[in-house]
Amino acid sequence: MLVEITDGMIMKRILLWIVSASVLATTLIGIAFVSLGGMQMITSPTYPETSPPHDLASDFSYFRELVLLNEAGVTEGQANEFKAIVESAKPPQSVDDLSLSMLRALAPLDNAHTTVLSPRMHRLPVRFHWTSDALIIVKARPEQSALVGQRVLSLGGKSPEELIANVPRLIGGGTQSWKRYRSEFLYSAPSALLLLGAQTDGAAVQLEVLSLDGLITETMLEADPVEMPGDPFWDFLDAFPEDSSFETDGWVNLLTADQPLPLYLQEAERTLFAKALPAEQAVYLRVNGSFDDKDETISHFGNRVLEMIAEANAQNIIVDFRYNRGGDYTQLLPLVSDLSEAVPSDGRLYLITGPNTFSAGLVAGSQFKHHIPDQLTIVGSEVGDVLRFKAEGFAPKLPASGVQLYITTAWGDVAKGCDWFDDCFLPNKLLVSGVGSMDIDLPIENTWRAFVDGEDLVLESIQSDILARQTPG
């Protein structure tokens, strides 16, 4: 018996096929999303159970569980070392003790991002900054203002260079450049100095300093009785002109806004800054973070810079990322691409890097090398992190102290790039290309004298290179 196939039956079969195909496609997309690590984008952090009353001891226990439950890529050996340090630590009696113990415990995890985000410690009434040839004092309480601008020869009987060797006891992961930068914070805390091998007298430290005119003096500095804050990703602000961050309002700064300042420190409160340099046929832009400025978006800034490049007929573009400590690299990738395209066939892009070229700043900066490897010159000093690093994560607060941590949950890799099925964060697989290395083509840092005098040897080296390229023969 033949069954007549009507138009209605055909439509039903077509609809059934469409529905089946959609279900199959959705299932395949879901499987691919999970297989490629997409669950990292939607999985929430795991928080340990806790109930009041909270105290510093319970904060330390909470910290232990937070890390073990959430930190990605920890080996069994690293986990055991972490647990051994936590279990052998004395119960914290102060937030200083808590901050120091957590730094010690996190160091074996070998990850610069996972850290104590808002440590509070009893700190000396001075702040430090490394130049190429010296650790110098860039900020001090008014009572210690005579120390500002001087070079530190010793802290607690040890030179800053000697103490550097022990910094990995408290700072895990990152490059040597990062550890050197992080020592600026550690050297300000007597409890950290003691662990690094310096001698302390309770909360006091013997300081030996050298002035630019060759005078050596010694002084005993007492730490502040109130615990003072820091932030590993923002401590570099101490060296900026008239900076008052981290509760240093009223302190005396080495650099002031009314003195001649190099471009990288002009209008230091701005994240985004640009200026044409006609003599070099160049446009200079400074990006101190991978996020919008307080009164200008990255998108608007990028359009403004491209207009400057066109108006100046610039042959060279200078991109200063030495203080791009991170944020959201996806906001910067369009600018990186546009700037790469704006470089003339006979021009160059100079990328300035340093220890605070970190996280999203490192990712975005690396992509210049992907776009224009033959027209890129990297200038300055080593970036802050290794090129395969953990970064994506969350920032929980401890219940009693309020101290904030950063714990990472996924990898990125700007050396070889992320494979489809490795444990990288999914957007990194889609948006970031491996570049092999971020070796420095023109290694240069500012000296003690240059910093005090408001010079920038880094930009001067670029200007010299441009001039040499412009000179026939």
N, C-alpha and C positions, 0 to 999 in steps of 0.2 A: 504494500500500500504506500503510495507516495504522499509525503507530507508537503503541503505547499508552504514555502518560506515567504513570510510576509515582510513588508518594510519594517513593521514593529519588532519582529524577531531579529532582524538584522541590526537594528539600533540597539536592542538589548545586548546582543553579542558584542557589538562595538564598545558599548559602555562597560560591559564586564571585562573586556580586554584592557580598556583604559584604566579601570580600577585596579586590575591585577598588576598591570605594568607599573602603576604609581606606587602600589604597595611594595613591589619588588625593588623599584628604584629607591624608595624611602629606606627600605631595609638595608640595601647595599650602601647607601650614603651613611646610614647610622653605623654600620659595621666599619666603614672606612674612617668615620669620625673617631670612633673608639680606638681603632687600630693605630691611627696616626697620633694618638695622645690627646684627643679633643676633650676627654674627661677632665683634664687638668684645668680647662677653662670654666667648668661648671661645678667642680667638686668643691665643697666648702671645707675650711679648716676644721680639724678635730680639736675640741677644747676639753681638757680634763675636768672632771667633776670637782667642784669646790663649794664650800659653804663657810659662812662667817662663824667665829671671828677670824679675820685675816691678820697675819703678822709677817715679819720679814722671813722667818723660817718657813712658813707656808708658801710664801712667794717663791722661795728657792725650790721647794718641792714642785710647785706648779710649773716653774720654769723647766725643770727636768722633764716632766711629762709632756709639756708642749713641744719641746725639741724632739723627743723620741717618737712622738706620735705624728709629727708633720715634716721634719726636715728630710728633704729628698736626697737620694744618692749616698747615704751614709754607709760605709763599710762596717763589717762586724768589728774590726779592729778599732775603728774610730769610735763606734758606739761604746765599746768596752772602755776605752780611754776616757771618753766623756763621763761615763757613769762612775769610773774610779775617782775622777777628780771631784765630782759632785759628792760622792759618798765619803770622801776623806776630808772635805772642807769643814771648817768649824762653822757652827750656826752663825749667820750674820747678825752683828750687833748694831749695824748702821747701814744706810743705803750705800755708803762707800764700800763696806764689806761685801754687800750684795752685788754691786756693779763689778767689783774686782773678781769675785768668785765666778760670776757668770762669764766674764771675758776669758778667764783661765779655762773654764770648762768648754767653751766654744772653740778655742784655738785649735784643738786636734781635728776638728771637722774640716779644716783646710778650705774654708769658704769665706771670702771677704764680705759677702753680702749678709750672711747670717751673723748677727752681732747684737750688741746692746745699743739700741737706737738712741736712747736718752739717758746715758749714764750720769749719775750725780756723785761727785767725789770731793773730798777736801782738797782744794787746789791751791797752788802757790799764787801769790798776787801778781803774776806775770804770765804772758802768753808768748809762745815761740813760733818761729817760722824758719824752715830750712831754705837756704840759698845754695848755690853750687859749692861754696867753699866754707859755709859756716851755719851754725844754728844761732839765730839772733833773736833778741827780745823785741817784739813789735807792739806790745801793749802792756801797760802796768797800771796798778792803782796809783793815785797821785803821790802817795808816800814813797813809792819806788820809781818815780818818773825818771830819775837819773840813770836808771838801767836801760831805758828805752834806746834802741839802736845799737846796743853793745852785743858783742859775740860771746856766747857761752863757751868757756874753756872746760869747765867741769861742773857736774852736779853730784853732790855727795861723794866727791873724791874720784869720780869716773868721768871720762870725756864723753860727750854725746855720741861720738863714733864708736867707742867701746860698748856703750849700753845698747846700741842698735842690734848687736849680735843676739841679745836676749829678748828682743821685741816679739819674736814668734811664740814666746810663752803666753802672750796675751792677745796676739793678733794672728789669726790663721787665715790662709788664703791670700790672694792678691799677689802682686809683683813686689820686688824689693823696693821699687819706687813707692808703692802703697804703704808698705811697712815703715818706711822712712817718714812719710807724711803722718801716719798714725802715731808715731813716736812723739810728735809735737804735743798731743793731748796727754799721753802717758807721762811725759817728763814733767808735766805740771802737777801731778798727783804724788805726794810722798809715798803712799801705800804702794802705788805701781812702781815707783823708782826703787823701792826696797826689793821688790820681787825681781827687778831687772838687774840687781847687783850693786846699786848705789848704797851709800851709808846715809841713814837718816837719824835724827834725834827726835823721836816721836813724830810730830807733825812739822818739824823744821828740817831744812836742807841747806847745807853749805854750798854757796854758788860762787864760782870764780868766773869773772868776765873780763873782756878785753875791749877797750874803746878803739875807734878808728885811728886815733893818734898814738896808739901803742901803750896806753896806761892799763895795767892789770890791777883789779881790785877784787876783794873777797867780801861777801856779805852772807849773813844767815837769814834765810827767808822762812817765815812761818806761814803754814797753810791757813786759808780762811776757815774760821770756825764753823761756818755754814757750808754745807755741800753745794758745789757749783756745777751747773750743767755743761754738757757738751753734746756733739752730734757728729758721728764719724763722717757723714756726707756733707757737713756744712762747717766744720771747724776751720776750714781755710779762710773763712770770713775774718778771723782774727787779724789777718795781715792787711785787710782792706782799709782804705783811708777812713778815719773817723768812725770805724765800726763799733757798735755798742751791743752786738748780739751776745747771747748767753749770759745775760745779767751783768754786763760790763759797762753799763751807762755811767758816765763820769770818769772813766779811766782815761789815761793819756795814751794816744796812738802815735806811732812813729810817723805815719803818713797822714797828711791833712788835705782836705779838698781845695784849699787855697794855694797850694804849691803846684809847680808844674808836675803833671803826672803822665805816665805813658798811656797809650790808648787802652790797654787792657785793664787799667784801673780808673779811667775817667768815667764819671757818672756810674760809679760802682754799684749803686742801688738798682740799676737796670740789668735785667737778664739779657736783653737784646740791644745791641749797639752797632752802628755802622758809620763809616766815614770814607770818603773818597781820598785817595792819595795820588794827586796828579803827577808828582815827580816820578813815581814808580809805575805810572799807567795802571794803577791798581785800585781796587775797592777792598777795604778791610771790614770784616764783620766779626763781632764777638757774640758767642752764644754760651751763656753760663748755666744753661739748663735746658732740658728737652721738654719744655712746657711754655705756655704763653706768658708774656710779661704782664705786669700789673695793669698796663694801659695799652697793650698792643698784642695782638695774636701773632703766632708764628706765621700764619698765612699772610697777614697784612705786611709783616716785616719782610717776608720773602719777596712779595711784589715790589715793595719799596726798594729793596736791594737790587733786584733785577733792573728796575728803572735807573738806579744809580750806575749800574754797570753799563747799560746802553748809552746813557747820557755821556759818561766819561770815555766811552769806547775803550773800556778797560781790557788790557791784555792779560792782566794777572788778578787773581782773586785770593785774598788772604782770609782764611777761616780760622778763628781762634777758639779752640775747644779746650784750652788748658784747664778751665774751671767748669766744664760741662759735666756735672756730677750725676746726671741721669734724669729720669722722669719717664716719658713715654716716647720711645724712638719712632713710633708710627707718625707722630706729629712732625718729626723732622725729616723723614725720608723724602717727602715731596720737595723740600728745599734742597736736600742733598742732590737729588736728581736734576732739579732746575739749575743749580749752580754748576754741576758737572757739564750740562749742555751749554751753559753760557761761556765756558772757557773757549777762546778762539783756538783754531788748529795750531797756531804757533805760540799759544799762551800757556800759562801754568796756574795750577791751584796749589797754594801752600796751606797745609793743615798743621796748626800748632797743637801739640798734645803735651800732657804731663801727668803726674800722679792722680790728679783729680779729673782726668778724662776717664770716666767710669760708667759702668752700667749702660743705660740707654745712650749716654754720650759716646761711649766706646763703640756701641753697635752702629749708631748713625755715622760716626766718623769713619768707621771701617768701610762703609759703602762707597766712599769716594774712590777708594782703591779698586772696588769692583767696577765702577763706571769709567774711570779715566786713569788706569794704572800707569800709563806712559806719560801722563801730564801732571802727575801728583808728586809733590815733595813734602814729606813729613818732617816737621821741624820741632825741636824742643827736647823733651825727655820722655822716658818710658811711660806708657799708659799705666793706669792703676790696677787693672785686673788682668789675669791670664785670659787667653782668648776663648777657652772653653770654660764657662763659669755658670754657676747657679744664680739666678736673679729673681725670677717671678716668685712672689710670695705674699705674705701678709704681716701686719704689724700689731700684734696683741699687746695689751697692757697688763702688768701684774696687779692683782687685786689690792694689795695693801700699800705698796710703795708708789704705784702708778708708773714705774719705770717701763718704758716701751722697748720691745724687742723687734727684730726683723728676722723672720724665718722663711727660708726659700723652699719652693716646691717643684721647680722645673729648671731645666738647663737651657743654655744658649751656646752657640758655637760659631764664632766669626773667623776661625782658622780654616777648618775644612767644610764648614756648613753643616746643617742638620740633615741626617738621613731621614727618609720618610717614616721609618719604623723605630727610630731611636727614641730616647726619653726627653727630647727637647720640647719646649713649649710650642704648641701648634703654629701660632703666627710666625715664629722664627723660621719654621720650615718653609713657609710660603713667601716671606718677605725679605729674608736676610741671606745673602750669599757669602760663602767662605772666601777669604782673601789671603789665606796662607800665613801672613804675619803683619805686624804693625811696626816694623823696624824703622828706626829714625834715620832719615837721610842727612839731615843737618843737626847733629847733636849740640845743643846749647842751652844753658840755664843762666839766669841772672845771678851775679855775684853779690856778696854782701855790700860792697861799695855801690854797685849799680842800683840795687834796691833802695838803699838809703838816699841816693841822689835822684831817684825817680826816673831812672833810665830803663830801657827794655832791650837787652842785648839780643833777645830772641827775634824781635821785629827788625832790629838793625841787621841781623844776619840775613834775613829775608831780603831786605832792601839791598844789601851788598850782592846777594845772588842775582837779583833782578838786574842790577847795574852790570854785573859781569856778563849776563846773557845778552844784554842790549849792546855791549861794546863789541864792535867787529874784531875778529881775530882772537 
